[in-house]
Amino acid sequence: MSLDDLVVSTEKIDTVYVSKLQGNLNNFTAEKCIKSVINSLKHGSVILDLEELNMVTTQGIIAFKTLSEEAFLHKHKIILINLPLSVRQAFLMAGVRNLFPIANNEEAAFKMASRPSR
C-alpha cells in the first residue's frame, strides 16, 4: 500500500455505522476520510476502527479535528476503537486529548454509541 492509499469500508449495524480505516491518513487521503465519515454521520453515530491505520500525519490530525466538529454539528458521536500505538503517539505529539471517546472493544463502542448525546 502506498502513501496515498486509504481504504474506508463502512457497514451499518442497527443505527450505528462502523467504518474501518486501512492505510495512511495524510494530505493525500484526508479529504476522502472526511467525506466518507461525514456521509455516515448524517445518518447516525460512527465507530471508527483504526486497527489497520498505519500512519497519521499532521493533515490526518486536522481531519480528526474536522470530524469532531462535524459530529457535534450533526448531533452524533464518533467513537474510536483499536488505536495503534503510532496513532496514539500522533495524537500525543499534536497535543490532542479527549477529542473522541475511545472504547476498549466494539461491544463497549456500541453501548457508547447508543446512549443519547448530551
N, C-alpha and C positions, 0 to 999 in steps of 0.2 A: 504494500500500500504506500503510495507516495504522499508527500507532504500536503498536497492539495486534495486529498481524499477524505471524505466524511460520509459515512452511511448512517442515515437516520431511519430506523424502522419503528413504526408505531402500530400498536394494537390496542383496540378498545375493549376493556373488560368492565362490564356494567356501565357505570357513569365515569369511569376513570380511564385516562389514556396512559399507556406505558410506552415510552419512547426510549429506544436503545441507541446510544451514540457509539459508533465504531470508527476509529481513525484519529484524526487530528483536528482540533478546534483552533483555527488560526485565521489570519486575514483572508485566506483563500476560501475558507469554509464557514466563517461566522454567519454570514447572511443566510446561507442555506439552513443552518441550525435554527436561527431566529425565526425564519418563515415557517419552518415545519412545526416548531413548538407552539408558536402563536396560533397557527391553524387549529391545533388541538385545544389550546387554552380557550378558544372561543366557545367550546362546547363542554368543557369540564376541567377538572384538576388533572395535572400531569405528574406522573412518576418518571423521573429521568434516571435510567440505568446507565451508569458511567463506567461499568466494569471494563469495557473494551475501548475506552477513550485513552489513547496513547499519550497525547500531549495537549497542553493548553497554553497558548501564548497570551500576551497582553490583550490582543484583539479578542481572544476567547473569553478572557475575564470580562471585558467590556460587553460581550454578547450575553454572559450570565447576568450582568447588572441590568441590561436591557430587558431580559426575560423576567427578572424580578419586578421591574416596573410594569411590564405588561400583565403579569399575574395579578398585581394589585389593581390595575385598571379593569381587568376582566372579572375581578372578584373570585378568582380561583387560586388554587395552590399549586406550587411546583415543589415536589419532594424529591430529594436526591437519594439514590442508593448505590452501593458498590463503588465508592470513590477510591480509585487507585492512589497510591502514595504520591505519584507525580502530580495528580490533580490537587490533592490536599496541600502539597508544597507550593503549587502555583497560587492557590488561594491565600496561603500564609504570606508568601512573598509580596503579594499585591495588597496585603492588609485587609483582605475580605473575610469578615466573620459574620456569622448569623444571617447570611443573605437568603438562605433557604433552609428549611428543616431537613435534617438528614436522618433517615431511618436505618436501622440495623439490618433489615431484610424487607423483602417485598410484602410480606404479610403486615408488618408494622406500618409500612408506607401506605397500604390500602386503608388501614384504620385511620391514619392521619388524614388521608385524602377525603375520607367520607365524613369527617367532622365538619360542621359548618364553619365558615370563615368568620372572623370577628371584624 
